[in-house]
């Protein structure tokens, strides 16, 4: 079978997993035309995994703009912004080491075609698929459960920016053929199912059929017991209305099959480091400290 050209916009955070999954099918000639991410470390990780960012590449790259221009760019796209604290990252700190870091973040954004803060993006480039893996912290049972309603101001509420961008795409006649949403199982729990249903109702008004299901990674050939909600939106003018999710299967792969038998001691976390990690998760709002 010949590969099909697939152009995707990855927005509302969560970049990377969908790209790797699509690549692994071997069915598509994939082009990521834009990403939208404000977590500065996530931007670097994505660039390292998908776009060849290394320390050597950062040092050897010879087309950097001026430091002031890079500072302004990173400020303009709101990289490092913390929505729940309404706190911008200060890219105007001084120091040689900090300026080297600026190069790293600027180059990562360039490699990723990162548009930055989704709230400030006026419109998206034309693409076949939009992926919507919005932040889960405000709806996950591991978080503070502050919700995802449009007026909540939480990280999870960023998914509603999709509706604004769909309106613009409709005006430009560039509505994507497909959209893929993925998030934690609690999205369809009693507390948040109404918001999810409302979001789906809005999307359907743009001419999409909506399909969603809770899928466990262990039923897709992955040695992990991890449930997630997947929603697929297909434009009605290209959809038969009969889409069904893949049938669960077990390929026999288990966690022990993919773990290294001998692990260097440098990867072990001692008690002090473990406590530091837990405290950081609490400070970041990922874990409840009570």
SULZI-V81707 format. One record per backbone hydrogen bond with DSSP energy under -0.5 kcal/mol. CO is the residue of the C=O (numbers start at 1). NH is the residue of the N-H. If there is no record, write none. Layout:
BEGIN
CO/NH
CO/NH
END
This chain:
BEGIN
4/29
6/31
7/128
7/129
8/33
8/34
9/11
9/131
10/36
11/133
13/133
16/20
17/21
18/22
19/23
20/24
21/25
22/25
22/26
23/26
27/4
28/30
29/6
31/8
31/33
34/10
35/115
36/13
38/40
38/80
39/43
40/44
41/45
42/46
43/47
44/48
45/49
46/50
46/51
47/51
47/53
54/58
55/59
56/60
57/61
66/70
67/71
68/72
69/73
70/74
71/75
72/76
73/77
74/79
75/78
77/117
78/81
81/83
82/85
82/86
82/87
83/86
87/82
89/91
90/93
95/99
96/100
97/101
98/102
99/103
100/104
101/105
102/106
103/107
104/108
105/109
106/110
107/111
108/112
109/113
109/114
110/113
113/35
117/120
118/121
120/122
128/177
128/178
129/9
130/180
131/11
132/134
132/182
136/139
136/140
137/144
137/145
138/147
140/143
140/145
149/152
155/158
156/159
157/160
158/161
159/162
160/163
160/164
161/165
162/166
163/167
164/168
165/169
166/170
167/171
168/172
169/173
169/174
170/173
177/235
178/130
179/233
180/132
181/231
183/229
184/187
185/188
186/189
189/192
189/193
192/196
193/197
194/198
195/199
196/200
197/201
198/202
199/203
200/204
201/205
203/206
204/207
204/208
207/236
209/234
211/232
213/215
213/230
215/228
216/219
217/220
217/222
218/221
219/249
222/224
224/218
224/226
226/217
227/185
228/215
229/183
230/213
231/181
232/211
232/234
233/179
234/209
235/238
236/239
249/221
254/257
254/258
255/258
255/259
261/263
264/267
265/268
268/270
270/274
271/275
272/276
273/277
274/278
275/279
276/280
277/281
278/282
279/283
280/284
281/286
281/287
282/285
287/289
END
